[in-house]
């Protein structure tokens, strides 16, 4: 499962891992967004009864861009969970991106404001 095609010209940096229940049949459909440059892959470390997914961003992106991309992904997943489209959601790795991005959005810092948050 990939949002972006794997190629030799891009180096990807692992930024987050999330856990969802086995009852989510088409996770790739939920996270497909061609406007955001990222990769998602099923993790081989998934515990029995759960699905883990690793998220990657372009390693050549600036730290700010990487953080904003990761925040947008995790924020969108959190909203899907709150809307009932993800029965279970746990952020295994990367919570700091969500916390930092949410704090920035509340303050209107770094271009993250309630007006330009990702929409469902």
NUDRENDREN-994464 format. One record per residue: residue in three letters; x, y, z of N, C-alpha, C in turn; residue number from 1. Coordinates in pm, 1 decimal. Example, Ala and Ser with C-alpha at 12.3 -4.5 7.8 and 13.67 -1.06 7.14 Angstrom:
! NUDRENDREN-994464
+------+----------+----------+----------+----------+----------+----------+----------+----------+----------+------+
! resn !     n.xx !     n.yy !     n.zz !    ca.xx !    ca.yy !    ca.zz !     c.xx !     c.yy !     c.zz ! resi !
+------+----------+----------+----------+----------+----------+----------+----------+----------+----------+------+
!  ALA !   1319.0 !   -569.0 !    780.0 !   1230.0 !   -450.0 !    780.0 !   1320.0 !   -330.0 !    780.0 !    1 !
!  SER !   1285.0 !   -225.0 !    708.0 !   1367.0 !   -106.0 !    714.0 !   1290.0 !      3.0 !    787.0 !    2 !
+------+----------+----------+----------+----------+----------+----------+----------+----------+----------+------+
This chain:
! NUDRENDREN-994464
+------+----------+----------+----------+----------+----------+----------+----------+----------+----------+------+
! resn !     n.xx !     n.yy !     n.zz !    ca.xx !    ca.yy !    ca.zz !     c.xx !     c.yy !     c.zz ! resi !
+------+----------+----------+----------+----------+----------+----------+----------+----------+----------+------+
!  UNK !     85.9 !   -115.5 !      0.0 !      0.0 !      0.0 !      0.0 !     90.8 !    122.1 !      0.0 !    1 !
!  UNK !     72.5 !    205.6 !    -95.9 !    158.8 !    322.6 !   -108.3 !     75.9 !    441.3 !   -153.3 !    2 !
!  UNK !    103.6 !    556.5 !    -95.7 !     42.6 !    678.0 !   -147.8 !    127.5 !    728.6 !   -262.5 !    3 !
!  UNK !    258.3 !    721.7 !   -246.3 !    353.6 !    765.5 !   -347.8 !    427.8 !    642.4 !   -399.6 !    4 !
!  UNK !    460.8 !    639.9 !   -528.2 !    533.3 !    524.7 !   -580.7 !    673.8 !    516.8 !   -522.4 !    5 !
!  UNK !    716.9 !    394.2 !   -496.1 !    852.9 !    374.9 !   -446.8 !    948.5 !    394.0 !   -564.6 !    6 !
!  UNK !   1048.5 !    473.9 !   -543.4 !   1149.5 !    491.6 !   -647.1 !   1284.6 !    513.1 !   -580.0 !    7 !
!  UNK !   1389.5 !    501.0 !   -655.6 !   1523.6 !    511.9 !   -600.7 !   1566.8 !    656.3 !   -579.2 !    8 !
!  UNK !   1492.6 !    752.5 !   -631.9 !   1533.9 !    891.4 !   -620.2 !   1484.2 !    957.2 !   -491.4 !    9 !
!  UNK !   1395.8 !    892.5 !   -417.8 !   1341.2 !    949.7 !   -296.3 !   1380.9 !    866.1 !   -176.2 !   10 !
!  UNK !   1428.4 !    933.3 !    -72.3 !   1456.1 !    868.4 !     54.1 !   1342.5 !    904.3 !    148.4 !   11 !
!  UNK !   1286.9 !    805.1 !    213.6 !   1171.6 !    825.1 !    300.5 !   1213.0 !    815.7 !    446.3 !   12 !
!  UNK !   1154.4 !    901.5 !    529.5 !   1183.1 !    903.0 !    672.7 !   1059.7 !    855.9 !    748.4 !   13 !
!  UNK !   1078.3 !    755.7 !    834.9 !    968.3 !    702.3 !    915.3 !    933.8 !    804.9 !   1023.5 !   14 !
!  UNK !    806.6 !    849.6 !   1025.8 !    766.2 !    954.0 !   1120.7 !    656.4 !    910.8 !   1217.2 !   15 !
!  UNK !    581.3 !    808.4 !   1181.7 !    470.9 !    769.0 !   1269.0 !    431.4 !    624.4 !   1243.8 !   16 !
!  UNK !    377.4 !    564.7 !   1348.7 !    317.2 !    431.4 !   1339.8 !    183.9 !    439.2 !   1412.7 !   17 !
!  UNK !     80.5 !    387.0 !   1349.3 !    -50.8 !    386.1 !   1413.5 !   -102.2 !    243.1 !   1420.9 !   18 !
!  UNK !   -194.5 !    222.4 !   1515.3 !   -256.1 !     91.8 !   1534.8 !   -406.4 !    107.3 !   1517.5 !   19 !
!  UNK !   -463.6 !     18.7 !   1437.4 !   -609.0 !     13.9 !   1422.0 !   -653.1 !   -131.0 !   1438.5 !   20 !
!  UNK !   -781.4 !   -149.5 !   1456.3 !   -835.1 !   -284.1 !   1470.7 !   -837.2 !   -358.7 !   1338.7 !   21 !
!  UNK !   -853.8 !   -488.3 !   1346.8 !   -860.0 !   -573.2 !   1228.1 !   -985.1 !   -547.5 !   1145.9 !   22 !
!  UNK !  -1084.2 !   -477.4 !   1203.5 !  -1213.0 !   -460.0 !   1136.5 !  -1215.1 !   -346.1 !   1034.9 !   23 !
!  UNK !  -1102.6 !   -281.7 !   1008.0 !  -1097.2 !   -176.2 !    905.9 !  -1051.3 !   -241.9 !    776.3 !   24 !
!  UNK !  -1143.1 !   -263.4 !    681.6 !  -1111.1 !   -342.8 !    563.5 !  -1026.0 !   -272.1 !    457.9 !   25 !
!  UNK !  -1042.2 !   -142.7 !    440.8 !   -974.7 !    -73.9 !    330.6 !   -906.1 !     52.2 !    381.4 !   26 !
!  UNK !   -804.8 !     32.1 !    463.0 !   -734.7 !    146.1 !    522.7 !   -672.7 !    235.3 !    416.3 !   27 !
!  UNK !   -623.7 !    178.5 !    308.2 !   -560.8 !    259.3 !    203.0 !   -657.4 !    361.5 !    145.3 !   28 !
!  UNK !   -785.0 !    327.4 !    135.6 !   -885.2 !    422.6 !     86.3 !   -900.4 !    540.9 !    181.9 !   29 !
!  UNK !   -893.3 !    512.4 !    310.7 !   -910.4 !    618.0 !    410.1 !   -796.3 !    718.9 !    409.8 !   30 !
!  UNK !   -676.8 !    673.6 !    377.5 !   -561.3 !    764.3 !    385.0 !   -513.1 !    812.5 !    249.2 !   31 !
!  UNK !   -579.5 !    774.9 !    143.9 !   -535.8 !    816.5 !     10.9 !   -556.7 !    966.8 !     -7.5 !   32 !
!  UNK !   -449.1 !   1037.9 !    -31.5 !   -455.9 !   1182.8 !    -52.5 !   -336.7 !   1223.5 !   -137.5 !   33 !
!  UNK !   -361.6 !   1252.4 !   -263.8 !   -252.4 !   1286.0 !   -354.5 !   -196.6 !   1426.1 !   -329.3 !   34 !
!  UNK !   -263.9 !   1506.1 !   -246.0 !   -214.8 !   1641.5 !   -217.8 !   -103.3 !   1641.4 !   -113.8 !   35 !
!  UNK !    -85.9 !   1530.3 !    -42.4 !     16.3 !   1520.9 !     61.6 !    118.6 !   1416.3 !     19.1 !   36 !
!  UNK !    245.7 !   1452.5 !     23.2 !    352.2 !   1359.6 !    -17.1 !    393.1 !   1273.5 !    102.9 !   37 !
!  UNK !    347.8 !   1148.0 !    100.5 !    380.2 !   1053.8 !    206.9 !    367.5 !    911.4 !    154.6 !   38 !
!  UNK !    414.3 !    817.8 !    234.3 !    397.6 !    675.4 !    207.3 !    337.4 !    611.6 !    331.0 !   39 !
!  UNK !    260.6 !    508.1 !    311.0 !    209.4 !    429.0 !    422.4 !    228.3 !    282.3 !    385.9 !   40 !
!  UNK !    278.2 !    207.5 !    482.6 !    302.0 !     64.6 !    460.7 !    256.5 !    -13.3 !    583.7 !   41 !
!  UNK !    200.5 !   -130.2 !    559.1 !    164.6 !   -219.1 !    669.9 !    292.4 !   -257.9 !    742.9 !   42 !
!  UNK !    288.1 !   -252.5 !    874.3 !    406.3 !   -284.4 !    954.9 !    414.1 !   -434.1 !    981.9 !   43 !
!  UNK !    532.6 !   -490.6 !    965.8 !    548.5 !   -632.9 !    998.2 !    545.1 !   -658.5 !   1148.9 !   44 !
!  UNK !    544.5 !   -553.1 !   1229.6 !    544.9 !   -567.2 !   1375.5 !    404.9 !   -563.2 !   1436.0 !   45 !
!  UNK !    301.7 !   -570.5 !   1353.0 !    163.6 !   -565.1 !   1402.7 !    138.2 !   -677.4 !   1501.7 !   46 !
!  UNK !     82.6 !   -645.3 !   1619.4 !     46.8 !   -752.2 !   1712.8 !    -79.0 !   -824.8 !   1665.2 !   47 !
!  UNK !    -98.6 !   -943.5 !   1712.5 !   -214.5 !  -1024.0 !   1675.0 !   -342.0 !   -948.4 !   1711.6 !   48 !
!  UNK !   -434.6 !   -942.0 !   1615.8 !   -562.5 !   -876.6 !   1638.8 !   -566.0 !   -729.1 !   1601.9 !   49 !
!  UNK !   -453.4 !   -675.9 !   1558.8 !   -445.2 !   -534.0 !   1522.3 !   -368.7 !   -519.1 !   1392.1 !   50 !
!  UNK !   -386.4 !   -403.4 !   1330.2 !   -307.6 !   -367.1 !   1212.8 !   -223.4 !   -245.0 !   1250.6 !   51 !
!  UNK !    -94.7 !   -251.5 !   1223.9 !     -7.5 !   -136.3 !   1241.9 !     31.7 !    -86.6 !   1104.0 !   52 !
!  UNK !     38.2 !     45.0 !   1090.1 !     81.4 !    107.2 !    965.7 !    189.2 !    210.6 !    995.3 !   53 !
!  UNK !    294.2 !    205.6 !    915.3 !    404.7 !    300.5 !    926.4 !    386.9 !    409.7 !    822.7 !   54 !
!  UNK !    404.8 !    534.3 !    865.1 !    395.6 !    648.9 !    776.1 !    535.1 !    706.3 !    754.0 !   55 !
!  UNK !    561.1 !    741.6 !    629.7 !    689.9 !    796.6 !    589.4 !    667.5 !    926.9 !    514.0 !   56 !
!  UNK !    760.3 !   1020.7 !    532.6 !    759.2 !   1145.1 !    455.0 !    892.4 !   1156.2 !    382.1 !   57 !
!  UNK !    894.4 !   1242.0 !    283.2 !   1015.3 !   1264.6 !    203.2 !   1126.0 !   1317.7 !    294.0 !   58 !
!  UNK !   1236.0 !   1246.4 !    302.6 !   1346.9 !   1285.8 !    389.2 !   1413.6 !   1414.5 !    343.2 !   59 !
!  UNK !   1393.5 !   1452.9 !    218.0 !   1453.2 !   1576.2 !    167.5 !   1371.3 !   1699.3 !    206.0 !   60 !
!  UNK !   1251.4 !   1679.7 !    256.8 !   1167.3 !   1792.2 !    298.5 !   1227.7 !   1858.1 !    421.9 !   61 !
!  UNK !   1195.8 !   1985.1 !    441.6 !   1243.5 !   2054.1 !    561.0 !   1177.7 !   1993.2 !    684.2 !   62 !
!  UNK !   1235.8 !   2015.8 !    800.1 !   1175.7 !   1966.1 !    923.8 !   1034.9 !   2020.9 !    941.3 !   63 !
!  UNK !   1014.1 !   2147.9 !    906.5 !    881.7 !   2209.2 !    918.8 !    781.8 !   2138.6 !    827.3 !   64 !
!  UNK !    821.1 !   2116.0 !    702.2 !    730.8 !   2048.8 !    608.8 !    700.7 !   1905.6 !    653.0 !   65 !
!  UNK !    802.8 !   1835.7 !    702.3 !    782.0 !   1699.0 !    752.0 !    685.7 !   1697.9 !    869.7 !   66 !
!  UNK !    704.9 !   1791.8 !    961.1 !    617.7 !   1799.1 !   1078.9 !    474.7 !   1832.6 !   1038.8 !   67 !
!  UNK !    457.7 !   1925.3 !    945.8 !    323.1 !   1963.7 !    901.8 !    254.1 !   1848.3 !    829.8 !   68 !
!  UNK !    327.3 !   1776.5 !    746.1 !    269.6 !   1661.1 !    676.6 !    226.8 !   1554.6 !    776.4 !   69 !
!  UNK !    313.8 !   1525.5 !    872.3 !    282.3 !   1423.8 !    972.8 !    162.8 !   1466.8 !   1056.2 !   70 !
!  UNK !    159.5 !   1593.3 !   1096.0 !     45.3 !   1644.5 !   1172.1 !    -84.0 !   1629.4 !   1092.1 !   71 !
!  UNK !    -81.1 !   1667.4 !    964.5 !   -201.8 !   1659.3 !    881.7 !   -252.1 !   1515.8 !    870.9 !   72 !
!  UNK !   -161.5 !   1421.5 !    855.2 !   -200.2 !   1280.6 !    846.2 !   -263.1 !   1232.5 !    976.5 !   73 !
!  UNK !   -194.1 !   1258.5 !   1088.0 !   -243.9 !   1210.5 !   1216.8 !   -372.9 !   1282.3 !   1257.2 !   74 !
!  UNK !   -382.9 !   1410.4 !   1228.3 !   -503.6 !   1486.2 !   1259.9 !   -622.6 !   1429.3 !   1182.0 !   75 !
!  UNK !   -600.2 !   1398.7 !   1055.7 !   -706.9 !   1341.4 !    972.9 !   -750.5 !   1204.9 !   1025.3 !   76 !
!  UNK !   -654.6 !   1123.2 !   1067.0 !   -688.4 !    992.6 !   1124.3 !   -767.1 !   1008.6 !   1253.9 !   77 !
!  UNK !   -727.0 !   1104.9 !   1334.7 !   -799.3 !   1131.5 !   1459.8 !   -943.8 !   1170.7 !   1430.4 !   78 !
!  UNK !   -965.7 !   1254.4 !   1330.4 !  -1101.3 !   1295.5 !   1292.1 !  -1182.1 !   1176.7 !   1239.7 !   79 !
!  UNK !  -1118.8 !   1090.0 !   1159.8 !  -1188.0 !    969.8 !   1111.1 !  -1229.9 !    881.6 !   1228.7 !   80 !
!  UNK !  -1143.1 !    868.3 !   1326.0 !  -1173.2 !    789.4 !   1445.5 !  -1291.9 !    850.1 !   1520.7 !   81 !
!  UNK !  -1288.5 !    982.4 !   1539.6 !  -1397.5 !   1050.7 !   1609.5 !  -1529.7 !   1038.9 !   1534.2 !   82 !
!  UNK !  -1523.3 !   1028.5 !   1401.4 !  -1644.4 !   1014.9 !   1319.0 !  -1692.7 !    870.0 !   1311.2 !   83 !
!  UNK !  -1619.5 !    777.8 !   1371.5 !  -1659.8 !    638.4 !   1373.1 !  -1612.1 !    555.4 !   1255.6 !   84 !
!  UNK !  -1526.5 !    611.7 !   1170.5 !  -1477.4 !    535.9 !   1055.5 !  -1356.8 !    448.3 !   1090.0 !   85 !
!  UNK !  -1295.4 !    473.9 !   1202.6 !  -1188.7 !    388.6 !   1255.8 !  -1231.3 !    349.6 !   1396.4 !   86 !
!  UNK !  -1276.1 !    225.6 !   1413.1 !  -1325.0 !    183.4 !   1544.2 !  -1220.5 !    197.5 !   1653.3 !   87 !
!  UNK !  -1098.2 !    164.0 !   1621.6 !   -989.2 !    174.1 !   1717.7 !   -876.6 !    251.6 !   1651.9 !   88 !
!  UNK !   -811.8 !    336.7 !   1728.4 !   -695.4 !    409.9 !   1679.1 !   -603.9 !    437.8 !   1795.9 !   89 !
!  UNK !   -478.7 !    402.5 !   1778.3 !   -375.9 !    435.1 !   1877.4 !   -252.7 !    479.9 !   1801.4 !   90 !
!  UNK !   -197.1 !    591.4 !   1842.2 !    -72.4 !    637.4 !   1781.5 !     41.2 !    573.4 !   1859.7 !   91 !
!  UNK !    111.9 !    483.3 !   1794.5 !    221.2 !    410.4 !   1856.7 !    347.6 !    497.1 !   1857.6 !   92 !
!  UNK !    369.2 !    566.1 !   1748.3 !    486.0 !    653.7 !   1734.0 !    442.4 !    778.7 !   1658.3 !   93 !
!  UNK !    484.0 !    896.3 !   1704.7 !    457.3 !   1020.1 !   1633.4 !    360.2 !   1114.6 !   1702.0 !   94 !
!  UNK !    316.3 !   1082.1 !   1823.0 !    220.4 !   1167.1 !   1895.2 !    270.4 !   1311.1 !   1907.6 !   95 !
!  UNK !    401.4 !   1329.4 !   1917.9 !    455.7 !   1465.0 !   1934.5 !    420.5 !   1554.7 !   1816.4 !   96 !
!  UNK !    408.3 !   1498.6 !   1695.9 !    370.8 !   1579.2 !   1579.2 !    226.7 !   1628.3 !   1591.8 !   97 !
!  UNK !    139.8 !   1542.6 !   1640.5 !     -0.1 !   1580.2 !   1658.2 !    -11.6 !   1687.7 !   1766.7 !   98 !
!  UNK !     58.5 !   1669.1 !   1877.5 !     53.9 !   1766.3 !   1986.8 !    107.5 !   1902.3 !   1942.4 !   99 !
!  UNK !    220.6 !   1903.1 !   1875.0 !    280.6 !   2028.3 !   1829.9 !    193.0 !   2097.6 !   1726.5 !  100 !
!  UNK !    142.9 !   2022.0 !   1632.0 !     57.2 !   2080.1 !   1529.2 !    -72.1 !   2135.2 !   1585.6 !  101 !
!  UNK !   -133.0 !   2063.5 !   1680.7 !   -255.9 !   2111.8 !   1742.8 !   -230.0 !   2242.3 !   1818.7 !  102 !
!  UNK !   -117.5 !   2249.4 !   1890.2 !    -83.2 !   2371.5 !   1963.1 !    -61.4 !   2487.0 !   1865.4 !  103 !
!  UNK !      6.5 !   2460.3 !   1755.5 !     29.2 !   2564.0 !   1654.0 !   -102.8 !   2608.8 !   1591.3 !  104 !
!  UNK !   -192.1 !   2516.5 !   1564.2 !   -320.6 !   2550.5 !   1502.6 !   -402.2 !   2640.2 !   1594.9 !  105 !
!  UNK !   -401.1 !   2607.9 !   1722.9 !   -476.2 !   2689.3 !   1818.7 !   -422.4 !   2832.0 !   1824.1 !  106 !
!  UNK !   -292.2 !   2846.8 !   1805.8 !   -230.8 !   2979.2 !   1813.1 !   -221.6 !   3046.8 !   1676.5 !  107 !
!  UNK !   -255.7 !   2973.9 !   1569.9 !   -245.2 !   3031.1 !   1435.9 !   -101.1 !   3042.6 !   1389.2 !  108 !
!  UNK !    -13.9 !   2959.0 !   1441.6 !    127.3 !   2961.7 !   1408.3 !    155.1 !   2869.9 !   1290.0 !  109 !
!  UNK !    251.2 !   2906.7 !   1207.8 !    300.6 !   2820.4 !   1101.2 !    194.2 !   2789.4 !    996.9 !  110 !
!  UNK !     99.3 !   2879.7 !    980.4 !     -1.4 !   2860.3 !    876.8 !   -110.1 !   2762.7 !    912.4 !  111 !
!  UNK !   -105.7 !   2703.9 !   1032.1 !   -208.7 !   2609.7 !   1073.7 !   -312.1 !   2687.4 !   1153.1 !  112 !
!  UNK !   -426.8 !   2708.1 !   1095.5 !   -535.4 !   2777.2 !   1164.5 !   -661.9 !   2694.5 !   1146.4 !  113 !
!  UNK !   -761.6 !   2719.1 !   1228.1 !   -886.3 !   2642.6 !   1211.5 !   -944.0 !   2654.8 !   1070.7 !  114 !
!  UNK !   -918.8 !   2762.9 !   1001.4 !   -971.5 !   2781.1 !    866.9 !   -905.7 !   2690.6 !    762.9 !  115 !
!  UNK !   -779.5 !   2650.1 !    785.3 !   -713.6 !   2569.4 !    682.9 !   -676.9 !   2429.7 !    731.5 !  116 !
!  UNK !   -743.3 !   2382.6 !    835.8 !   -722.0 !   2245.6 !    879.6 !   -775.8 !   2150.6 !    774.7 !  117 !
!  UNK !   -719.9 !   2031.5 !    763.7 !   -771.9 !   1935.4 !    665.7 !   -919.6 !   1908.2 !    690.3 !  118 !
!  UNK !   -994.6 !   1898.6 !    584.4 !  -1138.1 !   1871.0 !    594.9 !  -1162.2 !   1722.4 !    575.8 !  119 !
!  UNK !  -1273.0 !   1677.1 !    631.7 !  -1307.8 !   1534.3 !    620.3 !  -1353.5 !   1503.3 !    480.2 !  120 !
+------+----------+----------+----------+----------+----------+----------+----------+----------+----------+------+
